[in-house]
């Protein structure tokens, strides 16, 4: 029997051919460890290289134990195989809550067959196994890793395969994996099932309320199922559904019969016919199950019930076969205590993935408690902890910071507002080395505070980081950090571990008294403020950067003196940080300047400056790195990758550039913020780098507040504003109910839930706002909000590392998508697609997504724009959306010149 799915070929990526010859019952493998970073190969597997159990003895043991009394397990220990997916930790969160203890996550190329045999059979470390979704095909060694061997050999251990894991279960037993009738990503289907134990207490059929989210381009061909594989679920029709208007997210389950029919009792023609798609299988004699849909998605109904049912199946299985072992287990036998490097897992304890909390609070509390017990035990063991879990404060270089501040009630309006305050206090000398996190759009409480400052105090410093040139083979990763202090002294150091580790260490050096900032209603009290460039993805799990950034990969000031404005009531705050000794006179000096600002001269003075510095003709417009024709071809490439299962969604981008000569950068920013106000806007000037950033971003990447709450607000889905009120409302509704835009948004919501889940308490991640439409000066956008409670053992920088770059700028699965995009795009994104914001000395942060942004660097203005490419995309429409997103920034530049 042969299996072939044509795969796209592209330079620098894994596979140019997907082909697997399956010979039953024997298969051969070339070596026991399959690296995910190898070039893809044809795989021929052999079971004779896998360590064997004595099957006769195993049968005898089972028979002998049948009459022994069983006992319900207090917790279930799961081995979760990660196929390099961006939804694995959504499964992780669910299992943490349902099982009562977090699972151990191992990537599919991390263990050898010997490792698997040791932990599953010799140590009996795990009760069941879950195989995650993932990009690509189960027939490709670098996509599926060790999972095929696991399914073939571990016939006596409960296994649940999801999506790619489901396809692997079919493939390993001889079924064909083929292209689906159409790729389905981020869309829903109603499901009918046969009532087996995996679907206990879950309704079935059309209008039953059992709707699930699908992310797949390949499927198991139902007609090719061998006798030992039984279909257990399928779509009720060939048509997929959109989320809004058709789907209730919190449905009370109905009861259903607990049937478990054999193959002979079920007819394929009764189920997977008439365009219906196979959605679930089980093995007739082994405790192995597969689901093509994603039970862990926020929009899947009864997802948690499925995981509960799998736990129950596991408990029943071991109670019948191995009750004495089940009775022996105490918490000291938890999987984390027996697996080397289990600490790598503990940094990914995650929260529950429900849109609304569904009454499982006690389960969540127990999971958190058990997870912490495991963490504490591992921390005390010889295994050590990963960087993420290590938040011990070093003593060398400790800095004891004191904060002084003063409040001026309702002052902002009296002195002309934020624009006038910034220009008067920091606008001199071309606003060199200044910053302004500018909530210039505060409608509907999208943002409340603005922060501004410049080069003022003795603790001020400017930190610049550049990644090494990857062509320099003498250096393996890392980069050079240049630090200029307040006195003008400069040092340059090579950071082998990279910038984020440097920033983490810096923040951990600070000691402070919480009483210093009691009464302040915001989180930024001083600290690092600047940007992280897109290429720092290599410090967050990405394999490499194909293109080198023209601008530094990160630039930050350490701001010791700053001013904050509360846009809710007009209050103004000035703050000054000092180390030890006496504070500087900055507070008193700034107070005098602030109170002497004259409102009447605001506009005239600024306009004179703007006119005097406009020295460049605006005849020539911006030029795109990729022409319309080339960009459309890139869209088609993306859609081909999606059709072949390489990605669910690819966020393709383009760069626009224009030579500008000498320009008043601050004047341009002031013009941009007036024409296109945004809640997460920003101005940054780094004079030593000849770099100014004029940002009008409407999107928050990630925020961590003083209560330990993480929040992400991804944007996916954009449409132009209308010219009349009626047209504008019609376009807003068109976006709200667009199936394509809903699919885009849902995919990124699930991705961000995954990323937050890596660093949040079990049961704490939720989605309070899903697919709400926000309106700005030129566009309507679809925005969702994801929140979670940060684990106590992770730092602020750990949270950023777990989620950067923002999923709305990459697509999903994130790592494969970034790799594909690097192969398609012709230049570095630079600052675009990165993040601007602050890391406060008290371990809070707030970062945006760098979009709708003009970067002024070495006499050139540049900006990036793009959009999410999905299976439902239209090439011409995607190109027009990319151009639409450049409209406000490019218009501001052309008007200003």
N, C-alpha and C positions, 0 to 999 in steps of 0.2 A: 504494500500500500504506500503510495507516495503522497506528499503534501507540498504544495507550492503556493506561496503568496508573493507576487512581485513586490520588491521593495525599492524605494527611491535610492539612487546612489548620489553621494555628495562628498566633496573633498573633506577629509579630516574627521569623518564620523565613522560609526562602527561597522555598518553592514552594507554590502553591495548586493547581497543575495540572501534570501531566506529560503532554505530548503532543508527538509528533514526526511530521511528515509526511516520509516518505522517498521521494524520487523518483529512481529509478536512470536513468542513471548520474550525474546531476548534482544537487548540493545547494548551498545558499546559506547563508552565515553573515552575521549583521548586522555584526559587527565582529571583529577578529582576536584581541582579548583578552577572555577571559571571567572575570569576577571571582567568586570563591567567595562573596563577601559581598553580591553583588547579589541582588535578588529574583529568583526563578526565572521563566523565560519560556519560551514556545514557541520552539524553535530551528529555523530554516530555513537550511540550509547550502548553500554553493555552492563548488565546487572551482575556479571560474574566478578567484577572488580569491587563490588560493594560488599562490606562485611555482612555475613549472613547469620541470622538467628537459626537455632534448631527448630524448624517449623513443627516437627512432631512433638518435641518437648513443649513448645509453646501451646499447642493444642491440648496436651495433657494437663498443663497448668490451668488452662481455662476450664477444662472439664472438672478438674478437682475442686476448683473454687466455686463452682456454681451454687452449691448448697450453703456456702458460708454467708453469714449475715453481712450486709453492707452498711455504710454510714455516709450520710450526706457530707460532701466536702465543705469545709469552712471557706475555702477559696480555691480558685482554679488557676493553674499556672500555664500561661500560654507563651509559646514561641511564635513571634510574629516576624515572618520573613518579608523584608522590605525590598520590593523590586524597583527601587529608585523612583518612587512615586511621590506626588505632593499631597496625597490624601491618606497616606499610611498612618499618620498620627491622629487622624480623625477616628480610625479604627482603634488605635491605641487608647484614645480617651474613652471610647465606649467600653472596651474590654477592661480598662482600669476600674470603671464604675461597676460593671456587671460582674466581673470576676472577684472583686474585693481586693485585688492586688494588681499593680501594673504588670503588663507583659514584658518580656525581654525582646527587643528588636534587634535583628541581625540582618544585614544586607545580604543579597542573594549570592554575592561572591566573597563573603567574609569568612565563611566556614568551609572546611573540607568535608568529604563524606565521613572521614574518621571522626571529626568533631561532632557531626550529627549523631553518629552511632554512639559516641561516648555519652553525650548528654541525654539522648532520648532513651537509651537502653541500659547503659552501664550505671549512670548516675540517676536515671529516672527523674530528671530535673523538671520535665514538663508533662502536663496532662493532655494538652492538645496543641495543635499548630494551626495558625492562620496564615495564608499566603496572600499578600497584598495585591492591589492593582499595580499597573505599571505601563510605561510606553512600550511600543514595539509588538513583537510576536512571541508566543511561547516556543516557536521553532528556532529562535535565534539565541545562541548560547549566552551572549552578553546581555540580552534582555531578561532571560529567565534564570540564568545562573544554575544553582543547585536544585531548583524546585522540581524539575522532572525526576531526578534521582530520588528525591524525598517522596514524591507521590508513588513512584514505582516500588520502592523498597519498604516504606513505613506503612504497610498494609494494616497494621494492628494498632494504629494511633489515630484518634479523631483528628481530621483535617478539614478545614473550610477554606476554599479558594474563592477569592473575589476578583471578578473581571479577568485580568490576565491569569490569575490563579485558577479560575474556573476553566478558562481555555486550556491551561496546562493539564488539568485533570482529564479533559476530553482527549487531548492529543496523546497523552502518555498511554491511554488505553486503545488508541487506534482510530479515534474520530478525526474528521477533517476540520481544520480551522480555515475559514474562508472570509472574504469580504462580506460585510453586512449589506443588505439591500441599499442602505444609505448610512453614512456615519451619523451617530447620534451622540451629541455631547452637550450636557447641561439641559437636557430635555427629559420629559417624564412619560411614563407608560403605565397603564393599568395592568395589573398582573392577576393571572389565574394560576392556581396551584392545585396539587393533588392531595393536600391535607396531610402530608407527612410531618414528622415531628419538628422539622426545622421551621414549619409555618404554623405551629400550634398557637391557637388564640389569635390568628390573623385571618381576616375575611378574604374572600376570593372572588374574582370576576369583575365584570363591568359594573361601574357605579357602586362598588363595594367600599370604596375609600382606600383600597390598597394601591397606592400609586408610588412609583419608585423613580429615582433619578438614574439615568444611563450616561456613561462616558465610554463609548467604544466604537471602533471602526471595523473590527473583526468579530466573528461569531463562530460557535460550533455549528456545523451543518447537522441539523437534527436527523436527516436521513442517513447519516454516516455513523450514528451511534451504535457501538457494539452491544451485544446482549447484556453485558454486565453493567452498562450505564443506563440508568432510568431517568427519563425527563420528569422533573418535579414542578417546573414553573415555566410560563410562557406569557408573552404579551396577549392581551385580549383582542388586539387588532394591529394592523400594520402601521397605524398612524401614531406619531408621538404627540405629546401635549405640551403646551407652555405652562408655566407655573401659575401666574396670576390669573384670576378669574375662573380657574378650573379646579383649584387644589386647596383643600383644607389641611392645615399643617398640624392640627392637634385633634385627632379623631379617636373616639372611644372604641376600643376593639370589640368586634363581635366574636362569638364563639364559633369554632369550626371543628369538624370531626377529625380525630387523630388517626387518620388512615395511614397505612404504610403498604401500598399495593406493590406486588411484584411486577416484573417486566411483563409477564403474561397477562396481567390484569389491566394493563394500560395500552391503549392504541395511539400511536403517533398521529394517525389521521384525525383522532378526536381532539388532539391538543395543538400541535405545532403545524397547523395547516392554514390555508387561506391567507398567506402573508404574515402569519404570526411568527414571532421570533422566540427561539429557545432562551429562557432566562434562568434556568436552574437544572442541575443534575445531581444524582447521587449514585454511588456504587452499590450494586446489589448485595454484596457480601462484606465489603470493607466500610468502616465508618467515615467515608469521604464524601464531602458535599462541595458543590460549586454554584456560585451565583454570578450571573453576568452583570447584573445591576449593582449599584453601590448602596448598601444598607446604611453606610455611615454618613451619607449626605444629609445636610440640614433639611432638605426638602423631601426626603424619603419618609413615607409613613411606616410605622411599625419597625423601623430599623433596629431600635434597641431591643424590641421583642425577639427579633431574629437572633441577636447575640445572646439573649437570655436563653432562648431555646437551644442554641449550640452549647451553652454551658450545661444545660440540663441533659442533653444528649451525652456529653462528656461524663457527667456525674453518673448517669445510669450505666454507661459502658464500663467504667472502672469499678462501680459497685458490684456488677455481675462478675467481672473477670478478676479483679484484684482487690477484694475488700480488705484484706489484712494490711496491704500497703496503704490504702486510703486511711485506715484507722491509725496507722503509725505516724502520719504526717503531722508535724506541728509547724508553727510559722518559721522555725529555724531552718526548715527545708525549702524555704522560698527559693525560686529559681535564681534570683539575683545573688544569693549567697553562694551559688555553686558554679556560676559561669564567669570565667575570667573576663575582665573589662566590662562587667555588667554596669559599672559606673557610667559608661558611655550612654547607657540607657536611661539611667536615673535622671540625667539632665533633660530628658524628654517626657517626664511625667506630664500628663496633659489633662485637659478638662473635658467635660461632657459636651457633645455636639448637638444639642437640641436648640431649635429656634426659640422655644419657650421651655421653662422647666416643667417636667412632667411627673412630678411626685416621686422622684427617685432620690430625694435629698439624703435619706439614710444610707442608701448605697454609695452615694458620692462621699459622704463623711467617712464611711468605713474604708473606701478605697484610698482616700487621702491619708487616713490613719495608718493603714497597712503600708502604703507607699512610703510614708515617712519612717516607719519602723525598719523597712528594708534599707532605706537610704542611710539611716543612722548606723545600722549594722554594717553595711558595706563600707561606710566612711571609717569605721573603727577597724576594719579588716586590713589585710596587707595589700588589697587591690589598689588603694589610693583612689582619688577622685579626679575627674576631668577638670579642665579649666572652668567650665561652666559652673560646676558645683563648688569650686574653691573660692569662697568669698572671705577667707581669712584676711585680716588687714595686716600688711607688712609694716614693720616698725621702722625700717630704714627710709628716710625721706618723708616721714609723716609731717603733715602740715595742719596746724591748728588754726582754723579760720573763725573769725568773728564778723558778724554782720551788724551794721547799723543802718537804719532807714528812717525815712520821714514821709508822712502822708500830707497831701494838700487836697482838701475836699473840693470836688467839682471845679477844679482849676482848668481842665483842658479846654472847655468851651470859652472860658474867659480870656485865654491867650491865643485863640485861633485854631485849636485842635492839634491833632498829631502831626500833620504836615508842617505847620508853623513852628511847633516845638522842635521837631527834628532839624529843620532848616536853620533855625536860630541858634541852637546849641551845638550842632554837629556839621552844618553845611559849609563851613569855611574850608579853605584850601582844597576845594573839589571833593570835600567829604572823604578825604583819604583815611583808610583804616577805620571805617565806621560800619555799624550794622544796624539793621532795623527789621525786626520780625513784626510785620505790619498787618494787623487784622483790619484791612481797609474795607472789608465787607462784613458787617456784623449782623446782617439780617437773620431773623429767626434763630438767634443765638448760635450761629455757626462758629463764631469765635468771639472772644470777649476782651482779650488783653493784647497790647502791643508792647514790645521791648526795644529799646534803642540805646546806643552808646558809641564810644570811640576809644582812642588810645589815651588813657587817663592816669591810672594808678600804678603803683609800684609792682603789683602782681601781674599786670598785663603782659601778655606774650602773644606772638603770632606763630602758629605751628603749620608747616607746609609738608605734605607727604607725597612722594612720587614712587610708584611701584617700579621695581627693576625692569629693565628691558628683558623680555623673555628670551631674546636671542643671546643674552649673556649667559652662557652655559656654566660659567664659574659661580654664579649665584643662583640658588634654588629658591625662588619666591622672595617675599619680603620686599623692602624698599628703603628709601632714605628719607629721614625726617629732618627738617631744618627748623630750628627754633630761634626766633629773635625775641629778646626780652625788652623790658621797658627802657633800659639804658642803651639799647641799640646793639648789644653784643649778640653774635650769632654762632650757633653750633650746628654741626651736621653729623648725623649718626645713622648707621645702618641698622634697621630693625628686622632681624631675621624672622620674627614671629608676626610682623605686620603691624598696621596702624591700629586696628581694633584692640589688639592685646595691649598696645601702648596706652591707648585711651582708657581702657579698663584699669590698668595699673595706676594711672594718674588719678582717676576718680577714687580709687580705694585708699589713696594716701590721705584723703581729707578727713579731719576730725572736726566736729562742730557741735554746738548746743542747739537742740531743737527749739529751745525757748527764744532763740535769736529771731526766729521768723514767725512766732505766734502772732496771729492777727493779720498776716498777709494772705490775700485771697487767691494767689497764683503760685505756680510751682517754680518758675525760674528766678533764682535768687542770686545769680552769678555763677560763672563756670565757663564751659566751652560752648562757643557759638560759631557756626559755620556750615560747611557742607561735606557730604560723603559722595564721591563720584561713583558712577555706575560700575566702573571697573573693579571696585572693591568687592564685587561679587566673588572674586577668587579667594577672599578671606572668609567667605560664608558658604563654601561648599562647591562653587563652580570650579570646573577643571582648569580653565585657562581663559585668557583674553586674547582674541585674535588681533585686535586693533589697539594701538597705544593712544592714550588720551593726549591731546595737545595741552590741556590745562592740568594743573596738579590733581592728583586723585583724591586728595582731601585737603581742605584749608580751614583752620579754626583760629579764632581769637580766644584767649582766656580773658573774659570780661570781669574785672573786679569792681568797676563802677558802672551803673546803668540806671536807666529811667524806665518806669512802667506806666502805662495808661490803662485804666479800666473804662472801656467804652460803654459799659452799662450805665454808669453814673457820672463819668467825667473825672473821677478821682485820679490824681497823679502821685506816683511814689518815686522817690529817689533812694538808691541803695548803694552802700559801699562796703566792700569786703577788705579786711586787712588781716595780716598774720601776726599774732602776738601784739606787742607794743601799742603805740598810739595810732589812732586812725588819722588819715590825711584830712585836709581841709576841703576835700571835694564836695562833701554834702553842703557845707556853708556856701561855697562859691557857686555851686549849681543852683541852690535856692535863690540867691540874689539874681542870677541870670534869668531864671525861670520866671520870677515875679516881675521882671522888668521888660519882658517881651511885649512889644506893641503890636496889636492886631492890625492896625491900619496900614502898616508898611509891608505886611506879609506878601501880598500878591505883586505889588509894584516892584519890590526888590528882586523877587525871584524871576519875574518875567524879563527884567533888564538883563539879568545874568544869562538867562536862556538865550535871548536874542544875540547877545555879544559873543557867545561861544558856538553858535551854529555856523559852521564854516565849510560844510561839505554839501555838494549838490546831491539831490535826491532823484535824479533822473533814472538811474539804474535801480531795478528792484532786487529782491533776493533770488539767489540761484539755488536750486535743489541739487544735492549730491546725486540723486537718482531722478531721471526724467520720468514723465508720466508713463511712458512705454515701459521703462525698466522697472518702475515701481509696480505696475500691473503684473509684469512677469514674476516679480518677487511674491506677489500675492498668490499667483497660481502655484508657485513652488510650495508656499505654505499650505495651501489647500491639498496639494498632493501628499505632503507629509501627514496631514490630518487624515486623509483617506486611507493611508497605510498604517494608521495607528501609532505613528511616531509622537504625536502630540494631540491634545484635545483643543488647544487654543494657543495661537502664536501672536504675540504683540509686536508686530512689525513696525519699524520706525524709519524716518528719513531725516536728513539734516538740511537746513537752509542757511545760506551764508551771504553776507554783503560786506564789502570793504567800506569803512566809514571814516577813516582818518581820525583826527582829534575831535572829540565830541564831549559835551557836558553829560556825563553818564547819570549824575543825580537828577539833572533836569529831565532826562529821558524817563527815568523811573517815576518821577513825580507825574509826568504826563501819562504814563502807562497806568498808574494806580487810579488816576482820575477817570480814564476811559474804560478801564477793565478792573474794577475793585474785586478783591478776592479775600477769602477768610484766612488763607495761609500764604499771603504775599510776603515778599522779603526783598531787602536791599543789602548787598554785601559789597564792600570795596576792599581789595587787598592790593595796596599800592605797589609793594615790592614785586608782585606778579603781573602788574599792569592788567588787572582783572577786576571787572565790576559785574555784578549779577543783578538783573532786574526781573524779579519773579512775581507772577500774578497767579499762583497756583490755587485752585479750588479744592485740592485733595490732601487730606491728612494721610500720612503713611502709618505712623505709630506714635502713640503717646503713653507714657507711664506717669501716673499722678502720685501724690504723696500718700495715698491710701493703698498703693500697690495695684491699682486697676490699669490694665493694658487696654487700649482702644485702637482699632484700625478702622478707616473709613474709605474703602476702595471705591473708585468711580469706574464704571463700565457701562457704556451706552451714552451716546451724545447725539443731539440733533439741534439744528439751527433754530433761533427764535423767529417767530412770525412777524410780519410787518403790521398786522392789525391784531387787536385783542382776540378776535374770533379765530384767526389763523394761528396765533400763538397758543391758544388753548387746545386747538386741534392737534398741533404738532406735539404738545406736551403729552396728550393722551396717546398719540401714535407711538411715542417713545415708551410710555408706561406699559403698553400692551404688545410691544414688539417681541415676537418669539425669539428672534435672533439676539436682541439686546438682553432679554431675560436670561438666555442661555449663557451669554458672555459673563453677565454679572454673577450668576449662580456659580459658575466654575471658579471665579476668583474669590467669592465668599467662602466656598469650601476650602480653597487653597489657604486663605488667611486664617480660617479656623484651625487648619492643620499647623500653620506656623506658630500661632499663639499657643496651641495645645502643647507644643514642645517645651514651653516654659511656664505653663499655668497649672494650677491645682486641678486634680481630677474633678469633673463635674461643674467647673466654673465657667467654661467658655460657652457663650450664647450669642444670639443675634437679635438685639432689641429692635433693629430697623432693617427691613429687607426691601431693596429695590424702590427706595423713595426718590422722587424726581425733585431736583433742586434747579433753580433758574438763575442764570447769570446774564451779564449784559449782552452777550452774543449767542449763548447756547443754553439748552436744557441738558442736564446730566442725570444719570441714574446712580444713586449712591446707596450703599449698605453700611451698616455699623456692626462690628464684631467686638465683643469685650470678654475679658477673662481676668481672673485674680492671679497675679504673679506668684510663683512659688518663692518661699522664703530663701531658698538656697541658690538663687540665680541673681545676677547683677543686671543693671540697666543695659550695659553693652551686650551681655548674653542675649537679652531679648531682641535687640536689633540684629545681632548676628543670626538669630533663628529665623528672621523674616526678611532680611535684605537680600536682593532688591525687592521692592514692593511687587507683589504678584500681579498687580494691574499693569505693570510694565514688562512682564516676562511672558505670561501665559502659564499653562499647566500641561503636564508636570513641569515644574520650574526648571530643574537642572537640564533635562533633555531639551526643553524649549530654548533655554539660553544658548545651549550648544548649537542648535539648529539656526537660531537667529544670528549668532556670530558668523556662521558659514554663509549667510545670505546678505547681511548688511555690509556695506563697503567701507565704513569708517567707525571710529569709536563714538559712542554716545556722549562721552565726557561727563559733564555735570548733569546734563539732561538724563532723566530716568533715575537719578540718585535722590538724595534727600538733603534739605536745608532745615536747620533748627538748632536746638540747644540740648546740652547735657549739663544739668545743674549740679553743683557740688554736693547736693543732698540726694543724688541718685534718682532724680526724676528727669524725664526728657520729653520733648515734643518735636516731631520731625514731619515735614511735608513730603510730597512726591514732586520732584522738579519737572513740572509741565508748564506750558504757557509762559515760557521764560526766555528772556534775551540775555545771552552771555556776551559781554564785551571784552575781548582779549586780543591784545596786540593789533589794534586798529581794524578789527573785524567784529561784526555782529553775527552771532549764530543762534539758531534755535532748533530744537528737535520737535517732531510731531509724528504721530502714527495712530495705530488702532489695532484692535484685536481681530485677528483673522480666525474664523470658525467655519465649521462645515456649511453653515447657511450663508456665508459671505458672498457678496457680489463684488467683483473686482473694481468696477467703475465706481460703485457706491463707496467702497473702502477708500479709494483714492480721494474722492470728494470729501469724505469725513476727515482725512488727514489734512487736506488743505483748509477745511473749515476751522480746525483747531489752531491754525497759524494766523487766522484772520486778525484777532485782536492785537497780538504782539507786533506783527508786521505792519499793521495799520498805524500803530503808535509810533513805530520807528519812522515810517514814511511821512507822517504828519509832523514829526518833531524836527526832521532834518531840513 
